[in-house]
Amino acid sequence: MRLKKINAVLALLSIAALLLHVGYTVFCYLAFYYNPTLKIVTAIPFMVLACLHAVCGMAAVFMQADGTRLDLYPRLNVRTVLQRISAALIFPMLILHINTFRLMQMSKEAGNTFFLVLLLLSEPLFFGVVITHVSVSFSKALITVGWLRSVEKQRVIDRVVYILGAVIFAAAVFFILKGQIAMFFM
């Protein structure tokens, strides 16, 4: 159980770092302002925490037997399935996300509009995967840490997190894609 608690704390810290990074990135695209140092300062802590969280999460799934039989209660395990699938998709998509701006520059210079459009479409997909993972995981982390014990409060927190996730997703997609379109298609 200690590993799961450590992982839950890392998850909550990752969420805070993610919000900082997304907030800064949305601000950059909104204001057409870019500071490479601030980008690194907001991205590196998130990546480190997310990697530690991923390692602990994989260790918990593979080394501790509880929760590995998703077929027993499929209706009750939908969130767990979403949590695990989104977790598995984050890292390959993160590699693309980290390189998206550079790849967009190269595609623009090469006149490869098709690849440029694919890169543009990959961003909302990445945002959706990350926000899905955070949304289905947040209340579970609070329960694991011991900060949440009520099922009713969990339902309320889940609804609030889903709504906030949708708002953050919409803002990130709108402002970031708007900025990328302005830079690479105008």
Salt bridges, closest charged atoms under 4 A:
ASP66 OD2 - LYS4 NZ 2.47
ASP71 OD1 - ARG69 NE 3.06
GLU123 OE1 - HIS97 ND1 2.95
ASP158 OD2 - ARG79 NH1 2.61
